[in-house]
Amino acid sequence: MNLIRTLLAPLATRLHADPPPPLTSPLASGFLTIGTTTYIDPHGTYPLDHRSDGTPTVVINNTTHPITILTESNPSHPATAPPNDLPPPLVLAPGERTETRRGDGVRVG
């Protein structure tokens, strides 16, 4: 038993020495629903999976922060293409909902 304690002592000391990593975006209180998945107190970015039958994906923002539906730029556009050919990101205020067929992800905050 003493041998196990001796081997694990450096690990136990290390666990208390490192602080937890900071969050990359603020925590939001409430619920974020994307399609059939609900996230509790979300933070960060979540994938926006589209259905194969083409029906729109429901996004419900019941959090305390606005959310943004992100659309990645199409890599097939030439570098000289005007930046206005992409639609602006869709922002939902707290309490809003939408049905969308576009977007790649949802960012909280």
N, C-alpha and C positions, 0 to 999 in steps of 0.2 A: 504494500500500500504506500509506503514511503517513497518507493521508486516511482510510482505513478505521479504522486504529488510533486516530486522533484522534476519530472519530465514536463508536467503541465504548468508549473509555476511561471515560466516566461510567457506562455500563452495567456494566462489569467492577467498578468500585469499588462500585457499589450492591449487587451480588450478594454481596459479602463483608461488607457493613455490616449487613445484616438477618439476625438469628438465625432459625432455623426456628421455625414456630409450635408452641406446646405442644400435646400431645395432650389431647383433652377427657376421655378416660377412660383408665384404665391398660391397657397392653398385656397380653394374656394369651398365654402360651405354649401351643402345641398346636394342635388342630384343632377347628373348629366346623362341623358338617354340618347344613344345612337343606335337606331334600328331597334333591335330587341335586347340590347345590352344597356344596363344602367350602372353608372359609376358613382360611388358615394364619396363626397368631399374630393373631387378630382383636382389634379394639377398636372401640368405638362401637356403633351400631345397624345392624341388617341387616333387610331386608324379609322377611316371612313370606308367601310366595305359596301360596295354597291351590289344589289341583287342581280342575278343573271337574267331574270325575266324583264329587266328594265324599269321596274317600278321604283319610284323615288324612295330614298332613305329618309326616315323621320329623325330629326334632331331636335331635342327639347332641352332648353337651358333653364333648369330650376336651381341655379347656383347664385351666389352673390357676386360673381364676376361676369363680364362679357366674354363670349367665346368667338373665335374666328374659324370659319371653314376655309382651310388652305387649299389652294390649287397650285400644283407644281407647273412650271413652264414646260411647254412641249419641246423636247430637245431637237425635233426635226425642223424647227424654225431656223432660218438663217440668222446669222449674227446681226445682219443689217435690218432685220424686221423691226417695225415700230413696236415699242413696248405696250401700246394701247390695244393690241389685238387680243389680249387676255382679259377676261372679265375681272373686275375688282373683287377682292376677297369679301365674302359675306360675313357680317358681324351680327351676332345675336345678343341683345341686351338680356339681363336677368329676367326670366319669366317668359321669354319669347320662344317660339317654335317655328320650324320650317320643314318642308319636304324638298329634298334636293337630289338631283341626278349628277351633280358635279362635285368636285373636291376630292382630295386625297387624305385629308386628316382634319382633326378638330383640335385647336389649341385653346387652352383655358388661360384667360388673363389678357 
